[in-house]
């Protein structure tokens, strides 16, 4: 595990620094994990202890490591707060379709999923399975028709689609937005990318819920941003924590997923949303609201107002089709003040990140199709049944060892295990049995928890998954 590269051009202490940073980036070293003692690591690497001390000193100076007398040296508990020095600001991160870090565990899951002969229990993949993706009748456009449609293409996106989303937002979310306040993106991740690259500067501090799927995205560190984790209670982030951390770290922007939060499935209640909005208005702190899971609410009529509804000017709103139409439908939208949207659209044009006309025409066709709302109803009903099947199976097998809140929608169940269990051993043993789950560490959390995705489960598969988890917990 601990072996230096053959790079003879770097001093040995720098090779040690590079090795540790690579292990952090790959997920082999996790948040709060303790490193071997200086003398022990020196023995493992075959170097002098003073060389290890020099490497540790530099990493402590950068904020990557924390050294405490009597407790040893650990990875910074907010490992997302400081990007390693060698991290490159690659713009192609915006095109990555998966938020999973390339840890050994994740690489093994990818290998298993690619092999059609493997009998996999997949409770990890956060995308709709094929049986929940609707059959879409493709519009009968010729190549010339698409070329002709490009006359409606503006730097903000295909104008008819922006008009359709304008009506969709008004009818579904009671959000009033003009077409010039809507930017079409190739999914929610491109919207996040444009915000980080064009509205923030390297060294700025942003705040993100903890846990959150956003911790698994490389784009924040790539942009040189520092991340402050916002702890959550059963209603989401707490205003007092946000205000305290704002003054301590000079937070420039806060990123929230208040509706069916990923991975916890939490639905922030209306009163908490109002408190957050009031605080951010007082602090003049802009909010980015990711609302991608909103259409998966089991009772859509019971949703509290969006943050965008509560404060139209101070909130940038992100929506997406991929959670309801499948990951191949890479169309999303960003709603904000017209001046901000114009700035982002012009910046994207300069980066040559413009969108193809065809997926925008297809998305416009889907949203205007009368069967779209029927699909949403069937999708919610199916996900609700699959969620109930998983909860029933867990309650019938391992109820005493696991704790979870019943989600109001989405496709994930956030399960907390008893502190006596080693979450790494649990996930590895499940992996050996071809059962894939997502440990809390992927989402920047130190909780002893798993995210179980129920989108692919029927009643029998849910029972089998619960049984395998029970067997692993019996022999932790």
C-alpha positions as CSV (number, residue, x, y, z in Angstrom):
1,X,0.0,0.0,0.0
2,X,2.8,2.4,0.9
3,X,5.3,2.5,-2.0
4,X,7.1,5.5,-3.5
5,X,7.1,6.0,-7.3
6,X,10.2,5.6,-9.4
7,X,10.4,9.3,-10.0
8,X,14.1,10.1,-9.4
9,X,13.6,13.7,-10.3
10,X,11.7,14.7,-7.2
11,X,13.2,14.9,-3.7
12,X,12.1,12.0,-1.5
13,X,10.0,14.2,0.8
14,X,8.1,15.5,-2.2
15,X,7.5,12.0,-3.4
16,X,6.0,11.3,0.0
17,X,3.8,14.4,-0.3
18,X,2.7,13.3,-3.8
19,X,1.9,9.8,-2.6
20,X,-0.3,11.0,0.2
21,X,-2.1,13.5,-2.0
22,X,-2.8,10.7,-4.6
23,X,-4.2,8.5,-1.9
24,X,-6.5,11.3,-0.8
25,X,-7.7,12.0,-4.3
26,X,-8.3,8.4,-5.0
27,X,-10.3,7.8,-1.8
28,X,-7.8,5.4,-0.3
29,X,-7.3,7.9,2.5
30,X,-10.6,9.1,3.9
31,X,-11.8,12.0,6.0
32,X,-10.3,11.9,9.5
33,X,-8.3,8.7,8.8
34,X,-5.1,8.3,10.8
35,X,-1.8,8.0,9.0
36,X,0.9,5.6,10.2
37,X,3.2,7.0,12.8
38,X,6.3,8.8,11.4
39,X,8.7,6.0,12.4
40,X,6.4,3.3,11.1
41,X,5.8,5.1,7.7
42,X,9.6,5.6,7.4
43,X,10.1,1.9,7.8
44,X,7.4,1.1,5.3
45,X,8.9,3.5,2.7
46,X,12.5,2.7,3.5
47,X,13.4,6.3,4.2
48,X,14.7,8.3,7.1
49,X,12.2,9.5,9.7
50,X,13.3,13.1,9.2
51,X,12.2,12.9,5.6
52,X,8.7,11.8,6.6
53,X,8.6,14.6,9.2
54,X,9.5,17.1,6.6
55,X,6.7,15.9,4.3
56,X,4.2,15.9,7.1
57,X,5.2,19.4,8.1
58,X,4.5,20.7,4.6
59,X,1.1,19.0,4.4
60,X,0.1,20.3,7.8
61,X,1.1,23.8,6.6
62,X,-1.2,23.4,3.6
63,X,-4.1,22.2,5.8
64,X,-4.2,18.7,4.3
65,X,-3.1,17.0,7.5
66,X,-3.8,17.7,11.1
67,X,-1.2,16.7,13.8
68,X,-2.2,16.5,17.4
69,X,0.0,15.5,20.3
70,X,-0.9,12.1,21.6
71,X,-3.4,11.5,18.7
72,X,-1.0,11.2,15.8
73,X,-1.5,12.7,12.3
74,X,-4.8,12.5,10.4
75,X,-6.4,13.6,7.2
76,X,-8.1,17.0,7.7
77,X,-11.6,16.2,8.9
78,X,-12.8,18.6,6.2
79,X,-10.7,17.0,3.5
80,X,-12.7,18.9,0.9
81,X,-11.7,22.3,2.3
82,X,-8.3,22.5,0.7
83,X,-7.4,21.1,-2.7
84,X,-3.9,19.5,-3.0
85,X,-1.4,21.7,-4.6
86,X,-1.1,19.5,-7.7
87,X,-4.8,19.7,-8.4
88,X,-5.3,21.0,-11.9
89,X,-8.3,23.2,-12.9
90,X,-9.5,20.9,-15.7
91,X,-12.5,22.3,-17.4
92,X,-13.5,18.9,-18.8
93,X,-14.9,18.0,-15.3
94,X,-18.1,19.5,-16.4
95,X,-18.5,16.7,-18.9
96,X,-18.1,13.9,-16.4
97,X,-21.3,12.0,-16.0
98,X,-20.6,10.4,-12.6
99,X,-20.0,12.1,-9.3
100,X,-18.2,9.1,-7.8
101,X,-14.6,9.4,-6.8
102,X,-12.1,6.9,-8.3
103,X,-11.5,5.0,-5.1
104,X,-10.6,1.3,-5.2
105,X,-14.1,0.5,-3.9
106,X,-15.7,2.5,-6.7
107,X,-13.5,1.1,-9.3
108,X,-14.5,-2.4,-8.2
109,X,-18.2,-1.5,-8.4
110,X,-17.7,-0.2,-11.9
111,X,-16.0,-3.5,-13.0
112,X,-18.9,-5.5,-11.5
113,X,-21.5,-3.4,-13.2
114,X,-19.8,-3.6,-16.6
115,X,-19.9,-7.4,-16.5
116,X,-23.3,-8.6,-17.7
117,X,-22.7,-12.1,-16.2
118,X,-22.4,-10.8,-12.7
119,X,-25.5,-11.2,-10.5
120,X,-25.4,-7.7,-9.0
121,X,-27.6,-6.3,-6.3
122,X,-27.2,-2.6,-7.2
123,X,-28.2,-0.3,-4.4
124,X,-25.5,2.2,-5.3
125,X,-26.2,3.7,-8.8
126,X,-28.2,6.9,-8.5
127,X,-29.8,6.8,-11.9
128,X,-33.1,5.5,-13.2
129,X,-33.1,1.9,-14.4
130,X,-34.2,1.1,-17.9
131,X,-37.6,-0.1,-16.9
132,X,-38.5,3.3,-15.4
133,X,-37.4,5.3,-18.4
134,X,-40.4,6.1,-20.6
135,X,-40.6,5.2,-24.3
136,X,-40.3,8.4,-26.1
137,X,-41.6,8.8,-29.6
138,X,-38.9,10.7,-31.4
139,X,-40.1,13.8,-33.3
140,X,-39.8,13.2,-37.1
141,X,-37.1,15.8,-37.8
142,X,-34.8,15.6,-40.8
143,X,-31.3,16.9,-40.6
144,X,-32.4,20.0,-42.5
145,X,-35.2,20.5,-40.0
146,X,-32.7,20.6,-37.2
147,X,-30.4,23.0,-39.1
148,X,-33.5,25.2,-39.6
149,X,-34.3,25.0,-35.9
150,X,-30.9,26.5,-35.1
151,X,-32.3,29.9,-36.0
152,X,-34.1,29.7,-32.6
153,X,-30.8,28.9,-30.8
154,X,-29.5,31.7,-28.7
155,X,-26.4,31.7,-26.4
156,X,-28.8,31.1,-23.4
157,X,-30.2,28.0,-25.2
158,X,-33.0,27.0,-27.6
159,X,-35.7,29.6,-27.3
160,X,-38.8,27.4,-27.6
161,X,-37.3,25.1,-24.8
162,X,-36.7,28.2,-22.6
163,X,-40.4,29.2,-23.2
164,X,-41.5,25.7,-22.3
165,X,-39.5,25.7,-19.1
166,X,-40.9,29.1,-18.3
167,X,-44.4,27.6,-18.3
168,X,-43.2,24.5,-16.6
169,X,-41.7,26.4,-13.7
170,X,-44.8,28.6,-13.3
171,X,-47.3,25.7,-13.4
172,X,-45.3,23.2,-11.4
173,X,-43.3,25.3,-8.9
174,X,-45.0,28.7,-9.0
175,X,-41.7,30.3,-10.1
176,X,-42.1,33.3,-12.4
177,X,-39.2,33.5,-14.8
178,X,-38.8,35.1,-18.2
179,X,-36.9,33.3,-21.0
180,X,-33.9,35.7,-20.6
181,X,-33.7,34.5,-17.0
182,X,-33.2,30.9,-18.0
183,X,-30.0,29.2,-19.2
184,X,-30.2,25.8,-20.7
185,X,-27.4,23.5,-19.6
186,X,-26.3,19.9,-20.3
187,X,-27.6,18.8,-16.9
188,X,-27.3,20.1,-13.4
189,X,-23.5,19.6,-13.2
190,X,-22.8,22.0,-16.0
191,X,-24.9,24.6,-14.2
192,X,-22.8,24.1,-11.1
193,X,-19.6,24.2,-13.2
194,X,-20.6,27.6,-14.7
195,X,-21.3,29.0,-11.3
196,X,-18.0,27.9,-9.8
197,X,-16.0,29.1,-12.8
198,X,-17.7,32.4,-13.5
199,X,-19.2,33.7,-10.3
200,X,-16.5,32.7,-7.8
201,X,-12.8,33.0,-7.6
202,X,-10.0,30.6,-6.5
203,X,-9.7,30.9,-2.7
204,X,-13.4,31.8,-2.1
205,X,-15.2,29.8,0.5
206,X,-18.5,28.1,-0.1
207,X,-20.8,26.3,2.2
208,X,-22.4,22.9,1.4
209,X,-24.7,20.6,3.4
210,X,-23.1,17.6,5.1
211,X,-23.6,14.9,3.9
212,X,-24.1,15.9,0.2
213,X,-23.5,14.4,-3.2
214,X,-21.7,17.6,-4.0
215,X,-18.7,16.5,-2.0
216,X,-18.0,13.8,-4.6
217,X,-17.8,16.3,-7.4
218,X,-14.2,17.4,-8.3
219,X,-15.3,20.7,-9.8
220,X,-15.2,22.7,-6.5
221,X,-11.6,21.7,-5.7
222,X,-10.7,22.1,-9.4
223,X,-11.9,25.7,-9.2
224,X,-9.7,26.3,-6.1
225,X,-12.7,26.8,-3.8
226,X,-12.6,26.1,-0.1
227,X,-15.6,24.2,1.3
228,X,-17.2,24.5,4.7
229,X,-19.5,21.7,5.8
230,X,-22.9,22.7,7.1
231,X,-24.2,20.0,9.6
232,X,-27.8,19.0,9.3
233,X,-30.5,18.0,11.8
234,X,-33.7,16.3,10.8
235,X,-35.0,19.5,9.0
236,X,-31.8,20.3,7.2
237,X,-29.1,22.9,7.8
238,X,-29.5,25.2,10.9
239,X,-29.4,29.0,10.5
240,X,-27.3,29.4,13.6
241,X,-24.6,27.2,12.2
242,X,-24.6,29.0,8.9
243,X,-24.3,32.4,10.5
244,X,-21.5,31.3,12.7
245,X,-19.6,29.7,9.9
246,X,-20.3,32.7,7.6
247,X,-18.5,35.1,10.0
248,X,-15.7,32.6,10.7
249,X,-14.8,31.8,7.1
250,X,-16.3,34.7,5.1
251,X,-18.5,32.4,3.0
252,X,-19.3,33.8,-0.4
253,X,-22.1,31.4,-1.5
254,X,-24.2,28.5,-0.1
255,X,-25.2,25.4,-2.0
256,X,-28.4,23.7,-0.9
257,X,-30.5,20.7,-1.9
258,X,-33.5,21.3,0.3
259,X,-36.0,19.1,-1.5
260,X,-35.4,15.4,-1.2
261,X,-31.8,16.0,-0.4
262,X,-29.2,13.6,-1.8
263,X,-28.2,11.3,0.0
264,X,-30.4,11.8,3.1
265,X,-33.8,12.3,1.3
266,X,-34.6,15.1,3.7
267,X,-37.3,17.6,2.9
268,X,-36.6,20.9,4.5
269,X,-39.9,22.3,6.0
270,X,-41.2,25.6,5.0
271,X,-40.4,27.4,8.3
272,X,-36.7,26.4,8.1
273,X,-36.6,27.5,4.5
274,X,-37.9,30.9,5.5
275,X,-35.3,31.2,8.3
276,X,-32.5,30.4,5.9
277,X,-33.8,32.9,3.4
278,X,-34.1,35.6,6.1
279,X,-30.6,35.0,7.3
280,X,-29.1,34.9,3.8
281,X,-30.9,38.1,2.9
282,X,-29.5,39.8,6.0
283,X,-26.0,38.6,5.2
284,X,-26.3,39.3,1.5
285,X,-25.3,35.7,0.9
286,X,-26.4,34.2,-2.4
287,X,-27.9,30.7,-2.5
288,X,-27.7,28.0,-5.2
289,X,-30.7,25.7,-4.9
290,X,-30.5,22.3,-6.5
291,X,-34.1,21.2,-7.2
292,X,-33.3,18.2,-9.4
293,X,-35.3,15.6,-7.3
294,X,-38.4,17.7,-6.9
295,X,-40.5,15.8,-9.4
296,X,-39.9,12.6,-7.5
297,X,-41.9,13.6,-4.5
298,X,-44.4,10.9,-3.6
299,X,-46.9,13.6,-2.8
300,X,-46.1,16.5,-5.1
301,X,-48.9,18.6,-3.7
302,X,-47.4,18.6,-0.2
303,X,-44.0,20.2,-1.1
304,X,-43.0,23.4,0.6
305,X,-42.2,26.4,-1.5
306,X,-38.8,26.4,-3.2
307,X,-36.2,28.8,-2.0
308,X,-36.5,30.5,-5.3
309,X,-40.1,31.2,-4.6
310,X,-39.3,32.7,-1.2
311,X,-36.5,34.9,-2.6
312,X,-36.5,35.4,-6.4
313,X,-33.4,37.7,-6.6
314,X,-31.0,36.0,-4.1
315,X,-31.4,32.4,-5.3
316,X,-29.9,30.7,-8.4
317,X,-32.2,27.7,-9.1
318,X,-31.1,24.5,-10.8
319,X,-33.5,22.0,-12.4
320,X,-32.9,18.8,-14.5
321,X,-34.7,16.2,-16.6
322,X,-32.2,13.4,-16.0
323,X,-33.8,12.3,-12.7
324,X,-37.2,11.7,-14.3
325,X,-36.1,10.8,-17.9
326,X,-32.9,8.9,-17.4
327,X,-29.2,9.9,-17.4
328,X,-29.1,10.1,-21.2
329,X,-31.4,13.1,-21.1
330,X,-28.6,15.6,-20.4
331,X,-30.7,18.7,-20.2
332,X,-31.0,21.0,-17.2
333,X,-31.6,24.7,-16.6
334,X,-30.3,27.5,-14.4
335,X,-32.7,30.3,-13.4
336,X,-31.4,33.6,-12.1
337,X,-31.3,37.4,-12.7
338,X,-31.1,38.2,-16.4
339,X,-27.7,39.9,-16.0
340,X,-26.2,36.8,-14.3
341,X,-27.7,34.5,-17.0
342,X,-26.3,36.6,-19.8
343,X,-22.9,36.7,-18.2
344,X,-22.8,32.9,-17.8
345,X,-24.1,32.3,-21.3
346,X,-21.4,34.6,-22.8
347,X,-18.7,32.8,-20.7
348,X,-19.9,29.4,-21.8
349,X,-19.8,30.6,-25.5
350,X,-16.2,31.7,-25.0
351,X,-15.4,28.3,-23.5
352,X,-17.1,26.6,-26.5
353,X,-19.4,24.7,-24.2
354,X,-22.5,25.3,-26.3
355,X,-25.2,22.7,-26.5
356,X,-26.3,20.6,-29.5
357,X,-29.7,21.6,-30.9
358,X,-31.0,18.0,-31.0
359,X,-31.2,17.2,-27.3
360,X,-32.9,20.6,-26.7
361,X,-35.5,19.9,-29.4
362,X,-36.1,16.5,-27.9
363,X,-36.4,17.9,-24.4
364,X,-38.9,20.5,-25.7
365,X,-40.9,17.7,-27.3
366,X,-40.9,15.6,-24.1
367,X,-42.0,18.5,-21.8
368,X,-44.9,19.4,-24.2
369,X,-46.0,15.8,-24.7
370,X,-49.3,15.0,-22.9
371,X,-47.9,11.7,-21.7
372,X,-45.1,13.4,-19.7
373,X,-47.3,14.0,-16.7
374,X,-48.6,10.5,-16.9
375,X,-45.1,9.2,-16.8
376,X,-44.3,11.3,-13.7
377,X,-47.3,9.8,-11.9
378,X,-46.3,6.2,-12.8
379,X,-42.7,6.9,-11.9
380,X,-43.6,8.3,-8.4
381,X,-45.9,5.4,-7.7
382,X,-43.3,2.8,-8.7
383,X,-40.6,4.5,-6.7
384,X,-43.0,4.7,-3.7
385,X,-43.7,0.9,-3.9
386,X,-40.0,0.1,-4.2
387,X,-39.2,2.3,-1.3
388,X,-41.9,0.6,0.8
389,X,-40.6,-2.9,-0.2
390,X,-37.1,-2.0,1.0
391,X,-38.3,-0.5,4.3
392,X,-40.4,-3.5,4.9
393,X,-37.6,-5.9,4.2
394,X,-35.2,-4.0,6.5
395,X,-37.7,-3.8,9.3
396,X,-38.3,-7.6,9.0
397,X,-34.6,-8.5,9.2
398,X,-32.3,-5.9,10.8
399,X,-34.5,-3.4,12.5
400,X,-32.5,-3.3,15.7
401,X,-29.1,-2.6,13.9
402,X,-30.2,0.1,11.5
403,X,-32.0,3.5,11.7
404,X,-33.6,5.5,9.0
405,X,-36.2,8.2,8.3
406,X,-38.9,7.3,5.8
407,X,-38.3,9.6,2.7
408,X,-41.0,11.6,1.2
409,X,-39.7,10.9,-2.3
410,X,-36.6,10.4,-4.4
411,X,-34.8,7.1,-4.9
412,X,-32.5,6.9,-1.8
413,X,-32.8,5.6,1.8
414,X,-30.2,7.0,4.2
415,X,-29.5,4.3,6.8
416,X,-27.5,4.8,9.9
417,X,-25.8,1.8,11.4
418,X,-25.0,1.1,15.1
419,X,-21.6,2.8,16.0
420,X,-20.1,-0.6,16.7
421,X,-20.0,-1.5,13.0
422,X,-17.1,-0.6,10.8
423,X,-18.6,1.0,7.7
424,X,-15.6,0.2,5.5
425,X,-15.7,-3.5,6.4
426,X,-19.4,-3.6,5.9
427,X,-19.2,-2.1,2.4
428,X,-16.3,-4.4,1.4
429,X,-18.0,-7.5,2.6
430,X,-21.2,-6.6,0.7
431,X,-19.0,-5.9,-2.3
432,X,-17.6,-9.5,-2.0
433,X,-21.2,-10.7,-2.1
434,X,-21.9,-8.6,-5.3
435,X,-24.1,-6.1,-3.4
436,X,-23.3,-2.5,-4.1
437,X,-24.1,0.4,-1.7
438,X,-22.7,3.9,-1.1
439,X,-20.9,4.5,2.2
440,X,-21.3,7.9,3.9
441,X,-17.6,8.8,3.2
442,X,-18.4,9.3,-0.5
443,X,-20.7,12.2,0.6
444,X,-18.1,13.8,2.8
445,X,-19.6,12.4,6.0
446,X,-18.1,10.7,9.0
447,X,-21.4,9.1,9.9
448,X,-21.7,5.4,10.2
449,X,-24.2,5.3,7.4
450,X,-25.1,3.9,4.0
451,X,-27.1,5.2,1.1
452,X,-29.3,2.5,-0.3
453,X,-30.9,3.3,-3.7
454,X,-34.2,1.5,-4.2
455,X,-34.9,2.5,-7.8
456,X,-33.8,-0.9,-9.1
457,X,-35.5,-3.1,-6.5
458,X,-38.6,-5.2,-6.6
459,X,-40.0,-6.9,-3.5
460,X,-37.9,-10.1,-3.9
461,X,-34.7,-8.2,-4.6
462,X,-35.3,-5.9,-1.6
463,X,-35.7,-8.9,0.7
464,X,-32.5,-10.5,-0.7
465,X,-30.6,-7.2,-0.2
466,X,-31.8,-7.0,3.4
467,X,-30.8,-10.6,4.0
468,X,-27.3,-10.1,2.7
469,X,-26.9,-6.9,4.8
470,X,-28.2,-8.9,7.9
471,X,-25.6,-11.6,7.3
472,X,-22.8,-9.1,7.0
473,X,-23.8,-7.3,10.2
474,X,-23.9,-10.6,12.0
475,X,-20.2,-11.1,11.2
476,X,-18.8,-7.5,11.1
